[in-house]
Amino acid sequence: MATFLLVPGLFMGGWAWSAVAAELTGRGHRALPVTLPGMAERAGEDPAGVGLAEHTDAVAALLDAEGPGIVLVAHSYGIFPALAAADRRPGQVARVVFVDTGFPEPGESLMAQMPQLDLLDRAVGGVVPVPEEIPALHAVPPAELERYHRLATPQPVRTITEPVELTGAWLKLPTTGVLCLANGLSVEFARTLHGTGLPRFAKLAEPGVTFFELATGHYPMLSAPMELADVLMRAATGGGVGLYEG
């Protein structure tokens, strides 16, 4: 049995993982969907006053409470607080699973990593409003789209502008990348990044690093939850392919 700590991406709370968590639990594992401060049912906690530090503290507290041996799963933005928490508490984490996301460098914020998102241009009162739509290429079914728009909450600006604090301790942890093909991520793309020779991509080819591809978009917990749950279970035991395998 594995224990999965499931950290959501932008605008989402633990609700986003409900189908994945149900499948993991039904297969005999523990699944702990995370709602970060200021989000979803915690949106009353002054979201404009919440930053990446508070999100990191929340994940670190859960690692302390539930570890060691946690499989720490993070989607999209969620890798920032998840990785920062794992960096603080590497002894609590068995594996980090990156769901359709990369990893930040020390001192980098989400907006520094991905300025093309233009999130700050839409910010009002210290939060970024929920996007009006999820593009069709992400293959989110209508019922899940309705649930997303009903439950999604604005994202605190400071969570995407504060720099992440990393010492490099996380680099020693086994990791798995779950790459969503419809969003443009793939093992081949990861090979291209590694082939640049930039130090930040060196870990991609290290022993203990594996990859899976899913034929869906950026929100696999909504569009392909059963497939994602299956991949997470395989990742927990070191499954997947190395960067230059296959």
N, C-alpha and C positions, 0 to 999 in steps of 0.2 A: 504494500500500500504506500502511495506517495501522498504528500500534502502539497497542494498547489495554492499559491497566493496569487490572485489574479488582479492585476492593476490596469485600470482602463485608460483610454486615451482622452483627448480633448472632448469636453462637453458631456462626458458620460460618467455614470456612477457604477456601483456594483451590479445594478440591474442589467447592464449590457452583457454580463457573463452568465445570465440565468440558465440558458439552454446548455451552455458548455458545462457549467457547474453541475447541472442535473445529470448529464451524461457521465461525468467523472465520478460523481457520487454513486450513481447506479452501477458503475463498474468497480466499486469497492474502494475508491480513493476519498481523500478529504479535499474539498474545494472551498476556498475562502475568497469570495469576490470582495473587492475593496471599494469603498466609497471614500474618496479623499476629502479633506476638509473644504467646506465651501461649495461642494458639488451635490447634486441630486438631493437626497433626503437631508443632507447636511448643508444645504444652501442657505439656511438661516444663520450660519456661523460667519456673518459679515464677509461674503466672498471677496469684496474689494480689498479687504485687509489680509487676505491669504496669499502667500507666495510659495515659491518652490521649496523654501526651507520648511514650511509647515507641512507640505506634502511629503517631503523626505522624512521628517520626524515621524509622521503617521505610519509610513511603511516600515521604518526602523523599529518602531514600537511593536508592530505586528510580528516582525522577525524575532524580536526578543521574546514575545509571548508564545510563538508557535514553533520556533526552531529548536534544535538544528535540523538539517535535512530538507529544508523547504525548496521546492521547485518554484522559483520566482518568475512569474510570467508577466510581461509588460507589453501593452499595445501602444504603438505610436508615441505620443507625448509621455505616456506612462513610464517610458524607459528612463526619463530624467530623474524622477524621484526614486524609482526602483533601483537604478544603478547606483545612485548616491547612497541609498540605504544599504545595498549589498557591499559597497565599498567600505562602509563603516562596520558592517557586521558580516564579513566574509565567512566566518565560522558557522553561521546560521544557514547558509545557502548551499544546496547541493548542485544546483544548475540555474543559470539565468536563461530564460527563453524570450527572445526578441520577436514580437509578432508584427511583421511588416514595418519594421523600423530599423534604423541604424543605432550607433552609439555615439554619445557626445564626447568631446575632448574636455579636459579640465578647464573650468572657467567659461565654458560655452553655454549659451542659453538656446532655447528652441528657436527664438527669432534670429539669433546670430547664425545658427545652423541652417535655417530654412527661411530666409527673408522673403522668398517668393510667395509665401503664404499670405502676406499683407494683412495679418490679423490686427495689427495695431491701428490700421486705418479705420477699422470698424469699431474700435473700442469706445465705450460710453460709460462714464462713471466708474472706471476701474475694472470693468469686465468686458469681455468680447461676446457679443450676442451669438446665439446658436445659428449656424448657417441655415438658410432657407431651404436648401435641398441637398441631398446626397446624389451625385451624378449616377445615371443609370448603369454606367460601366462597372460600378461596384456590386451590382447584382443583389442588392438588398431587397427581399420580398416586400410587397405592399404592406402586409401586416406588421413587419418589423420596421418599415419606414414610419408607419403611423405611431408605433410605440416609441421610436427614437424621438420624433417631434413632440410627443406628449411628455416624455421623461427627461430629455436632454436639458441641461441648464447652462447658463453663461459661464465662460471660463475666466477666472481671475487673471488680470493682466500680469501681475507680478509672477505668476507661475511660468510664464513664457518669456519673461525678460530677465529674471534673476539668473546669474551664472551658477552652473552646477559645481559642487565641490567634490572632487575626486582625487584620491591619493595614488591610485593605480593598483590598490589591493584587489579590486574586482578582476583585474586582468588574469589572475591565477585561477579564476573559477571556470569550470566547464560551461560552455554556452551553446545554445542552439538558435538558429535563425529560421523563422517561419516566413517565407517570402511569398507574397501574393502576386501572381502573374499579371492579373488585369490592372494592377497598379504600377506595373513596370519593373518590379523587383523580381530577381531570379538568381539562380546560382551562377549563371553566365555573367550577369551584371556584377555580382560579387567578385567573380574572377577578374573582371575588368578593373574594378576598384583596387584589388590586391595587386594587379599588374602595374599600377602606377608607381609602385615602390614607396608610396608615402607611408611614413611610420604609423599613422593612425589606422591603416588598414592591415597592418602586419598580423594582427590576431586572427584574421579571417582564415588563415591557412594553418593555424596551430593545431597540434593534437588536442583532442577533447572538444573541438569546435565542429558542430554538425549543422546540416541544413535540410529543410523540407521545402517543397514548393506546393502551393495550393492554387487551383485554377479558379480563383475568385478575386474580388477586389479588396479594398483596404479595411473592410469591416467583417472579417471572417466569422467573428463571434455572432454576427447577425445574419450573414449570408450563407455560411457553411458551418454551423456549430458542431455538428456531429463529426465532420471531417477534422475540424480543428481539435476537438477533444481527443480524437484518435491519435493525431499527431503529437499532442501534448503528452499522452501516455507513453508513446514511443520515445519521445525526447527524454522523458524522465529516466529511462534506462540506457541512455546514450545512443539511441537510434538516430537515423538520418545519415546523410552522406557527407564526407569531407569535401573541401572546396574543389579538389582536383580528382575526386573519385567519379567513376561512371562516365 
